[in-house]
Amino acid sequence: MEEEDLSKVSGYVSTRGFRLAASTWRPLGARLDRVAGAVFILPAVVVILGFSIFPLLASLYVSVSRLSFNEGGVDLKFVGLDNYAKLIVGIDRVHLLGLAGPATPLSIAVLLAGYGLLAFALYRYVRSGDRTAVGMFGRVFVAVVAGGLLWLLVTTIMTSGRPGTLVVTMVYVGVDVTVQYLLALGLALLAVQHLPGRRFFRVVFLLPMMITPVGVAYLFRMLTDTDKGPLYPLWAHFGLTDVSWVTNPWGARLAVMIGDVWQWTPFIFIVLLAAIETLPHELVEAAVVDGANRLQVFWRITFPLILPATSTVVLIRLIEGFKIIDLPNVLTNGGPGTATESLTLHAYTIWRALDIGGSAAVAYILLILVTFIGVSYVNLFRRRVTAMT
């Protein structure tokens, strides 16, 4: 009996020891698996950070320095915020921000309407039950910056003033993205209809996106040539052979915007087309059976379901639109004067004049502007997209 009891005790101890060892090694193995995954992905992360974070930090340092070339290489001298001060309040202020003109009744009405909307948005947030101190601070900050940008737009465009490259870029983005989305949505809705030749037109609509931006710029440079371009018979028929698109500021801007709309509408079109074609047909058929017309089907079913794709593709185009450079550079060379010069072209122009620090400062102003508008856009539409879907 004693031997049997002893064997049972020893077996119990060995089994318990094995279980303790297994329980100890199990989390250790899980940790090793996680570490192994991190080790495998670490080189890719280092490479990505090296090619993105390092140039960002390097250009930031250049933007607060004055770079000069000498016989032995380059000389970087730290100047603080002088490059930014030169652009905002210094000799390049008119080039970047423009020149404000005297107020007009229309400009005053637009300003009052815009500021009223901003105040109403703040009032609604204050009255809501989920307000926080951080959220209030963020909304006040956004309202102040948006109010400043609105004042800059109105006083340089709706008056006798002159818009700078910052305002011109915002006009490009606002007009181009709006027109591109409306055209793309209309084409996508047409392409899903059972119309003859719809497959052919689906391919044709994508052709502008396959041409390089420089090629599009040269194409529209030829099309807008009223002296010897391919559309010369048309211009001659309407008596426009003596009209130059590039001598009028708004005519030149319109030519740039038409070229950008023609090139990038297919991108939004293909995304919206894919979103519309994946919609559940049962909902549409049920709505039609219930007596809904096409407008009601679109507004109540189609548009809410494609809203996530819409918000994403519009955000992408907003970010890309701020980087426009090929069309104004090739089509108008930024002229007349600096009327069609975008922020990216502005940075390139002063970089070509060897003002490397000023060019980096313009690039960082563009980065701050794009970040502000992108974050504001996401925060503005995130809840609405979630609520409608």
N, C-alpha and C positions, 0 to 999 in steps of 0.2 A: 504493500500500500504506500509505503513511504517513497519507494522508487517511482511509482506511478504518479504520486502527487508532485514529486520533484520534476518529473518529465513534463507534467502539465504546466508547472510554474515556469520552467525554462522555455517551453514553447510559447507561453503567453508573453514572456518578456521579449523573446526574439521577434514575435509578431508585432508587438507594440513598438519595438525599436525600428522595425522595417517601416511601419506606418509613419513614425515620426520622421524618419529619414526621407521617405517619399514626400511627406507634406513639406519638408524643408526644401527639397530639391525642386518641387513643382513651381513655386513662385520664382525661384532662382532661374529656372529654365525659361519662364515667361519673360523675365527681365532680360535675359540674354537674347531672346527672340526680338524683343523691342530694340535693344541696342544694336543687334545685327541689321535691322531695317534702317535705323538711323545712320549706321556706318555706310551702308550701301548708297543711301540718298545724299550723304554729306558732300561728296565731290560735286554733284550737280548743283546743290544749293550754293556752294562756295563759288562756282563758276558764274551762276546767275547773279549772285550778289556782287561779284567782282566786276561784271559788265554793266551793272545797273547802279549800284550804290556808289562805287568809286567815282565814275564820271559825274554823278550828281553832286558829290561832295567837292570834287575838284573844280567843277564849274562854279559852285557856290563861292569857293575861295577866290577864283578868278574874278567873280563879279564884285568883290570888295577889294580888288587890287588894281593896280595899273601895270599892264604888261608892256614892256618895250623891248625891242630887238637891238642887240649890239653885236659887235664883231665876235665876241666869245660865246654868244648864245642868247639867252633871254634874261630879262631882269624883271622880277615881280616885286612890286612895292605896295604894301598894304595901305589903302587909303580909306578904309571904313566904308561908310555909306555915300561917299562922294559920287560914285557912278549912278546910284539911284536918285540922289538929290539933283544931279544934272538933268536927269530925265523927267523928274516930277516937278521941280521948282526952278530948274536952271535953264541953260541955253537951249536944251532940247525939249523943253516942256511943250511947245506948240507942235513939234513934230510928233510927240507921243500922245498928248492929251487933246490937242487941237486948240482952237481959238473960239471962245464963247462970244456970241453976238448979243445985241440988245433983245430984251424979252418982247415977245409978241403975244397977242391974245390967245392964239392957238397953243403956243408953248406953255403959257401959264395954265391953260385949261388941262393940258396933258399932265403937267407936273402935279396939279391939284388932284387929278383923278388917280395918278399913280401913288401919291403919298396917302390919299384916302384909302386905297386898297391895302397898302402896307399897315396903316393904323387899324383898319378893320380886322386884318389877320392877327395882329397882336391882341386886339380886344377879344377876339374869339378864343384865343389860347388862354388868356387870363380868366375868362369865364368858364373854361372847361374844367372838369374835375381832376384831370390827370396832369396838371401843370407841376413843374418842378423848377427849382432855382436854376439848375444847369440848362434846362430847356428854355427858360425865359431869357437867360443871358445869351444863349445861342440865337434865339429868334430876334432879339434886339440887335445883336451884332449883324445878322444877315439883313435886317431891315435898314440899318444905317448904311451898310455897304451898297445894298441895292438902291437905296435912295440917292447915294452919290453917283452911281453909274447911270441912273435914270436922269439926274440933272445934267451929267456930262453929255449924254446922248441928245437930250432935248435942246440944250443951249448951243450945241454945235451943228445940229442937223436942221432943226425947225426954226432957225434964225438965220441971220446973214453971216454967221460965224463959219469956221472951217474945221471939220472933224480931223482928228489926228489918227494915227495908225491903230490905236486902241479902239476908237469908235468905229473905224472902218472895218476892223476885224469882227466886232460884235454885230455890225450890220450884215456882213457876209454870212456869219453863222446863223443869225436869226432868220433872215430871209431865205437863205439856201435850204436850211433844214426844214423849215415850214413848207416851202414849195415842193421840196423833194418828197416829203412824207405824203402830202396830199396827192401828188401825181402818182406816186408808187402805190398808194392805197387804191386809187381809182383804176390803175392798170391791173393790179392784182385781182380786184373784184371782177373786172372784165375778163381776165384770163381764165377764171374758174367757171365762166359761163359756157354753155354748149354753143359756141359760135364757130362758124367755119374758119379754118386757118388759125385757130388759137395756138396750136403747137408751134407753128411757124413764127408767130409774133412773140411767143415766149423766148425763142432764141434771139430774135431781132432786138428785143428789149434789153438783152444782156450785152450786146456788142459794145456800147460805149464804155462799159466797165473794163473791157479787155484791152483798151488803148491806154498807153502810158499817159500820165498827166501832162508831160511835155508835149506829147503828140496831140493831145486835145487842145493845148494852148496854141500850138502852131496852126491847127485846123481852124480854130475860131479866129486866129489872126488873119488867115486867108479869107474866111467868110465875111469878116467885117471890113475888108478892104474894098472901098467903094470905087477905086480907080481901075483896078485890074484883077479883082478877085473873081472866083467862079460865079458869084451872084451879081456880077456887074450888070447884066441885062435887067435884072430885077430892080436894082438901084436906079438904073437909067430910066426904066419905065415910070417909076414914082418920083423922078427928079431929085434923087438923093446922091448924085455923083459928086456933088461939092460938099457933102456932109462928112465930117470926120468924127468917128465915135470917140476917139481918144483925146480930142481937144476939149471935150466937155466932161467935167468931173463925174457927174451922175451917169452920163452916157458910157463912160469908160467903166464905171463900177457895174452898170447893168450888163455890159458885155462879159465882164468877169463872172458875175453871178449866173448868167445864162449858161456859160460854159461849165461851171461847177454843177449846176442843176442837171445839165445833160449828162455829165459823166457819172454822178453818184446816185441818181434816181434808181438805176437798176439794182444797186446794192440793197436798198430798202425794199424794192419790189420783190426780189427773190426771197427775202426773209418773210415778208408779209404773205407772199403766195404760199410758202411752205406752211405758215401758221394757219391760213384759211383752209388749205386742203386737208389738214389734220383735224378739223372740227368735227364733232359727232353729228352726222346727218339726221339722227333721230330727233334732236332738239329742233332743228330747222323744219323738218317735216311736221312735227307736232304743232309748231307755231303756225305754219301755213294752214293746217287743218283747222286750227282754232280761229282762223280768219285774219291773221296778221298780214300786213302788206310788206313789201320789200324793205321799206324804210324802218318799219318797226322791228323786223327780223334783224336788220343790220345793227340798229341802236341797242336793242335789248339782248341779243344773243351773240352776233358775230363780233362786234367791237369789244364787249367785255371779255370775251374769250381770247382775243388776240392782243389784249392790253399788255400782258407780260412781254410778249415779243416786241410790241410797239415801244414800250419803255426802254427795253434793252437796245434795240437798233437805233433809237433816237439818241440815247446816251453815247453810243459809239460814234455816231455822226457828229454829235456836238464836240466830242473830243478831237476827232479828226478834222472837223471844220476849222478849228482854231489854228491848225497848222498849215493852212493854205499858203502856198508860195509859188508854185509853178505857173499857174494861170496869170496872176498879176505881174510876175517877173517877165514872162515871155510875151504875153499879149499886150501889155501896156508899159512894161518896165517901171511899174509903180506910178506912172504919170496919169494925167498931167501934174507935174510937180510931185507931190506925194499923195495925190487924191486916191489912188487905188492900192497904196502900199499897206500890206498886212503887217502884223507884229513880227511874224517869222521873216518876212522880207526886210523889215526894218532892222532886225538883228543881223541878217546876212549883209545888208548894205554897210552898216557901220563896222562889221567884222572885216569886210573887204577894204575898208579905209584904215585897217589895223587898230581900231579901237576895240581890242579884244575884251577888256573889262566892261565897257558899255554894252557890247553885244551880249555878254553873259548876263548882265543885269536885265536887259530886255527879255532874254529867254526866261529868267526867273520870274519876272513880272507876268509873263505869259503862263508859266507854270502855276503861279498863285491864282491867277484869274480862272484858269481851267479847273483847278481843284475846287475853288469856291463855287463855281457854277455847277460842276458835276456833283458835289456833295449836296448842294441845295436842291438840285433836280431830283436826286435819289430820295432825299428826305421828304420832298414835296409829294412825290408820286408813290412812295412805297406803301403808305397806308391806303391810298385810294385804289391802287392795284390790288392789294389784299382784300379790301372791302368788296370790290366789284367781282373778284374771282371767287 
